[in-house]
Amino acid sequence: MERKHGYVPKTSLTNVILQSLCSAHRTAKAHKFLTDMMEKGCTLDVVTYTTLLHGLVQDNNFGEAVKLFHEMRNKGFDPDLVSYNVMVHAFCKAGRLDQAIGLLNDMEGRHCPPSIVTYNSLCRGCFRDGRVDDALNMVEKMLDQGYVPDKVTYTTLLHGLCNAMDPDSGATFDTVIAVLTNDGLAQEAVSILDEVLHRFSAANNGTVPSGLVRGFKLLRKIADKGFVFDIWTYNILISGLCKAGRLDRARSLLAKMVERGYTPDAISYCTLMNQLCKVGKLDDASTLFQEMVNSGCTPDDVTYNLLISWFIKEGKVENALKLLEEMVDLGYAPNTVTYTSLLGSLLNSGKTDKARSILRDMLNRGCALNSVTYNTLLEWYRKEGKVHEAVRVLDEMLQKGYTPTVQNSGTLLKWLCEENCLDDALRLFDEIINKGIVADKDAYSLLIDHLNKAGRFDKAQSLSSQLISCTNLDQIIAESQSFQEFEKRVSKQGVL
């Protein structure tokens, strides 16, 4: 299509370009492209606007999304179900629930029936904001209108209710799961629900919030509709049991998954392994890891990094190194945290040759060094007396915006002064000050003393003046045993 403004793409091509830009999170570019197409007279449709709306919401640019939504309506485009769902999700995500509910009413007034996606977004948003009754109203309304709840509805309701309960009441994941795993056996579910409510009542002086009763009735109603579990739902329940400290029940649920024909995935195993490690049951986690491998479920990089990290914390470096070798053989790359933890552990145990090998492997793989890595290397080089290597690491970390820890800074500052690397010491000192870290009087005294010894009196005097400007002299006097001691100390440092 050729016009006086130049080539104008068809609407379908415009939408494809917008989709591509939004997928790459280039929403500013996408917005400009849309504006240009409008100026050129390109024909737009509701899909055009919805595509950009979705991109803006994905990038958390809610303000621009709201403006675009109003612009779309002002230009005569009626939002469709997808547009409404995008904006309902946006308002819920931003915590603006009243506006999200207002959109639901608007949809119904414009004869645009909401979908299960609409209700799930609203239900999740209400629970997140602590509005339990409003969340339950959404679920009841959904059921009354004939919608079939999906796994999102189910798990949203589950999490919302469990978060609303007192964790000390006993009515937590371990009892609620019994309701949810009965495969539609309504009578048995009723008896378990009664038990849950009774336990909650006993723990709360005989009172049960009406919202909790409503919520459990809704869970039972959904269960009676023959809700079918899948691996995703089981993983959420295992995670909930782990958070509640019910590890035996989580282990049992993992076994029950297999009995019912489901194959646990890496997430199923990793969730339970992590919690076992947290409570000091590393041997049990290792056993579960072997069960995972034997079942044919290949551990992923997250699983390996997790176990290696815990082995290091427990001082089992050899076990960690064995897992690292196995992990690399499978083609997985250890992350920065894993490498750094191993590096620190090896250095602390005096295994410097292996530490060098780990560091080389880390650098060869292009694994980014973080603040902990740099501080570990600084401490290592300081202990080995390798001042030039330490200065190189210091330069690199400062260029990348990292600062040595307070403990490392003081030790390193003293070492650099003793090695007569005063320029490097001053750079480190300036960086500490620029980062807003308050340097103590000992640091000033150290530098002033070494600068004076090196004959750099001007710089020493400059630091002395800086000390006066940033120090409360009354506090120094109060800390001194006598005013005479104060005069002697300050005069010696060249402050007066």
N, C-alpha and C positions, 0 to 999 in steps of 0.2 A: 504494500500500500504506500503510494507516494503522494505527499501533500506539500503545500507551500512551506510547511515547517520542516520538511525533510521526511525521511522514511519513518513510518509509524507502524510498529508491529501489531499483529492481531492480538485480540484479548487473550487467547489461549497462550500465545508466546510470552506475553507480558506476565501472565501468571506463573509460567514456568521459570522465568528469570527471577521473579520475586521469591519464588520458593527456593531457588538455588542460593540466593543471597541470604535469605533468612536461615537456611540450614547451616550456612557458614558463619552465622551470628554477625552478619554485616547489616544489621537492621537500619543503621543510619544511611548507608548506601542504598538500601532497598527503599527507604522512605523518600530519598532524593529522586531515585529512579521513578517512583510512582508519581511524584510531583511533576517531573519532566514529561511523563507520558500524558498526564492530564493537560498540561500546557500545549502539547502537540495535538491534542484532540483525540487521543486514543480512547476507544470505547472500553469502559471498565464494567465489572459486574461485582456481585456480592462476594464471589470467590477471591477476587483481587484484594478486596479489603480484608477478608477473613485471613488470607495467607499472611499479610503483613501484621494483622492483629496477633495472630498466633506467635509470630517471630518476636514481636515486642514483649509479649507476656513471658515467653521463654527466657528472654534476656532481662526479665524483672523490670522492664521499662513501663510500669503501670500508668504513669502520667500520660505518656504519649499514646498508649493504647486507648485510654479513655477518650482523649481528644479525637483520635481517629475513628472511634466508634460513633461519637456524636457527629463527626464530619460525614461519615457514611450515611447516617440517617438524614442529615440535613440536605444531602444531595439526592435524596429520594430512594436510596437503597434500603429495603426492609431487611433487617437481619434474619438469617435463617437459623436453623437449629444449631449448626456448627458455630456460627458467630456468637450466638447466645452462650453456648457452652464454654467457649473460650473466655468470654467476659465474666461469666459466673465463676469460673476457675480463678481468673485474675483477681476478682474482688475478694474471694475466699482466701487466696494466697496472701493478699495484702491486709487481711484482717478486717475488711470492710463488709461485714456480713449483712448488715441491713440493706446495703445497696445490692448485694448478691440476691437476697430474698426479694428485693424490689424487682429485679430482672425476671425472677421466676413468675411473679404476678403479671409483669408486662407480657411475658411469653403467652401466658394463658389468656390474657385480654386480647392479644393479637392472633389468636387461634394458631399458635405455634406450640404444639404440645411438647413438654419437656421429655427428656429421655432418661434412662437409667443413669447415664453419665452425669446429667444435670443434678439428679438427686444425690448421687454419690459424692459429688463435689461439695454440695451444700452440707451434707451430713458430716463429712470430714472436717469442713471448715467450722461447723458449730461445735464439734467435739474439741477441736484444737483451741477454740476460744472459751471452752468451759461451759458452753450453753447446751447442757445435756438434754434438757426438755425440748429445745428447738431441734436438736439432732434427731431425737426419737419421733418428733412430729413429722419430720421429713420421711423417715422410714415408714411410719404408719400411712402417710399420704401415698407413698409409692406403692405399698401393698394394696391399699384400698382402690387405687386406680388400675390395678391388674398387672403391674410390672413384676417381672420375675427377678428377684435379687440375684446378683452375681457374686463372685468371690470377693470383689472389692467391697460390696455392701456388707457382706458377712464379716470380713476381717476388720473393716472400719468400725462396725458396731461392737465387735469383740474388744478391740483395743480401747475404744472409747469408754465402754463400761468398766473394764478392768482398771483403767486409769482413774475412774471416778470412785473406785472403792478404796477403803483403808487397807493398805497392804498387811497390816497386823491382824486383820479380821479373820484371815483364813480363806476368805472368799476371793481367791486370786486365780491365776491361770490353771493351777492343778485341778481345782474343782470345776471351773468353767469348762475346761476342755472335755470333761466327762459328758457334758451336755452336748457338745458339738461333735463328738465322735461316735454317736450311737447309730449312725447310718439310718436315721429316720424312725427309730424305735421310740415312738412318742411317749408311751406309758413309762418306760424306764427314764426317759428324759425328764418327765414331770417329777418323778421321785427325787432325782438328782438336783433339780432346780429347787425343790422344797428344802433339800438338805443345805444347799448353798445359802438360801435366804435365811434359814434357821441359824446357820453358823454366823452369818453377818449380823443378824438380830441379837444373838447372844453376846457378840463382841461389842455391841453398841447400845447396851442397856435396853434391849427389847425393841429398838426402833429400826425400821428399814425405810430408807428414802423411797418415795413413790416412784421416782425416776428409775431406780434400780429394779424395782418390781416390773415396771413397764418394759424396761430394756430386756430383762430375762424372758419375759413373755414373747417379745419380738424375736429373740434368738430361737426360742422354741418353735414359734410359728414358721420361721424360715427353715429350721431343721425338718419340720413336718412336711415341708414342700419337696423334700428329697434332695437337698443340697448335696452335691458331690464334691468331696475333697480332691485336691490335686497337690502336687509337690510343693507349689508355692504356698498354699495354705498351711501345709504341715510345717514348712520351714518357719513361718511366722509364729506358729504355736510353740515350736521348739525354742525359738528365740525368747518368747514370753516366759516359758518355764525356766529357762536359764537365768533370765533377769530376776525372776522370783526366787531363785536359789533352789528350785526343785529339780536337781540334776538327775536323781533316780527316775523321776517321772519323765523327764526329757529323754533319758536313755531308753525307757520303756516305750515311749512314743516312736522313737527312731526304729525300734524293733517291730513295732506294730505296723509301721509304714511298709516294711518288707513283707510282713504277713499278708497285707492287703493288696500286694501286687505293685506297690510303688517302689521305685529305685531311688534311694537317697542320693543327692548330688553333693558336690564339694561344699556348698553352703550349709547343707544339713549337718555334715560332719564338722566343718570348721567352726560353726556356731557353738556346738557342744564342746569341742576341744578347747576353744578359747576360754570358756567358763571353767572348765576343769583345771586349766593352767592357773586361772585367777585365784582359785581356792587352794592352790598348792598340790593338786593331784596331777603332776606332770607325767607320772608313770601310767596313770589311767588314760591320759591324753595320747600318750605314745601307743598304748594298746589299741585305742580307737583308731589311730592313724593306720596301724597295720591292718585292722579290720576293713578300713576304707580301701586300702590298696588291694587286699585279698578279694573284696567284693567286686573288683573291676572298675571302681570309681577312681579315676586318675586325679591325684592332688593337683591343685593349681598353684600359681605363684603366691597367692594370698595365704594358702595353707602352709606352704614351706616357710615363707617369711615369718608367719606367726610362730610356728614351732621353733625355728632357729632362734628367734628373739627370746622365747621363754627358756630354752636350753642355756642361752648365754646368761640370763638373769639368775638362773640356778647354779651357775658356775660349771655347767657341763659343756665345756668348749669343744671337746672331741666329738660329742654327739652332734653339736651344731655344725662342725666342719664336715662331718659325714653327710648330713642332710644337705649342706651347701653343695657338695660335690654331686650328689644325686640330683639336686635341683638343676644345676647347670647342665648335666648330661641330658636332661629332659628338654633342654632348650629354654628354660625360664631364666629370667634375669633377676638377681637379688636387688632389692631396693636400697636406697641410701641409708635408711635406718638399720637394715640388716648388716650392711657392710660396716657402718660406723660402730655398731654394737660389737661386732666381731673384732674390729680393729682395736677398740679400747680394751676388750677383754684379753686379747693376745698380748698387748703391750703391758698390761698390768701383771700378767703372769710371766713376763720376761721372754716371751716367744717372738722376738723381734724379726727373725728371718721370715716366719710365717706371716707376721703383720705386714712386712714389706711386700710379700707376694699378694696378700689381699688388697693392699693399696694399689699395686700395679694393675691387678685385675679390675679393680673399681674404675681406675682412670682409663684403661683400655676399652672398657665397655661404655665410656661416656657418661657414667653415673655422676650426677651433680653432687658436689660436696655441700653440706649444709653447715650451719654454725657449730653444731656439735662436732662434726668431722674436723673442722679447722681448729677448734679448741683442743681436740684430742691430739692433733698433729703438733700444735704448739707445745703442749706439755711434753710430748715425746721428744721433740728436738731439743727442748730445754734440758731435759734430763740427760740427754746424750751429749750436751755441750755443742750442738751444731747450730751456731748462731746464724750463719748465712742461710741455712735452710729455714730456720725459724723466721728470719726477716722476710724471706721470699713468700712464705705462707702468710705472714702478717700483711704484706703488701696486697696479696691476692684477695684475702678476706675483706680487707678494708675497701678495696675497689668494688667488691660485690655487695657492700653495704652491711657486712657482718662486723660485730665488735667482740673482742675477747671477753670472756666472763669477768666479773669483778675480781674473783680470786686469781684467775689467770693474768689479768691486767697488772695487778700489783706485783706478782711474782716475776712476770715478764719484764716489767719496767725496771725492777731492781737488777735483773740479770743483764739487760741491755746496758744499763749504767755501768755495771761492773766490767762488762766487756768493752767499755768505752765506745759503744754505738749510740752516742748521744742524740744524733739526728733522728735515728729510728725511735729512740725513747721519747723524744719530743713529739714526733708524729703520732705515736701511740697515745701520749698524754693529751694532745690536742683532740684526737678522735674521742677520747673518753669525755672530755669537756663538752665537745660538740653534740654528743649523744645525750647530754643532760645528766650524765652520771656525776655525782658530786665526788670530786677527788679529795681525799683526806689530807690532813696537814703533813702526814708522813711522806706522801707522794711528792708534795711540794718541797719538803725538806730534802728529800733524796736527790731530786733534780737540781735544786739550788746548790747543794753541796758539791755534786759532781761537776756542774758547770763552773763553779768557782775554781775547783781543782784543775780544770782544763783551761783556765784563763779566759773563759767566755763570760766576763763580768756583766756585759750589757744584757745578755739574755737572762742571767741570774737575777739582775736587778728588776728586769721586766716581770719575771715570775714572782718576785717578792712583792711588787706592786699589785700584781693580780691576786696574790694571797690576801693582801689587806682589803682589796675591794670586795672580795667574796666571803670574807670571814667576819664573824661577829667578835670583835676584840674583847668585849666584856665577857664573852663565853670562854675565850682563851685564858683571860686573867683568872676567871673562876676555876678553870681546870688546873691552873698552876698552883703549886703549894704556896707561893708568895709572889707578890708583885715584882720583887727583885729577880726571882727566877724567870718571870715573864720577860722582864727587860733584858736579862742576859740571853735568853733563848732567841728572842726576836732580833736583838742586836747582832748575835752570832750569824743569823741567817741573812743579815743585810736588809732587814725590813725597815729599821729606823735609822 
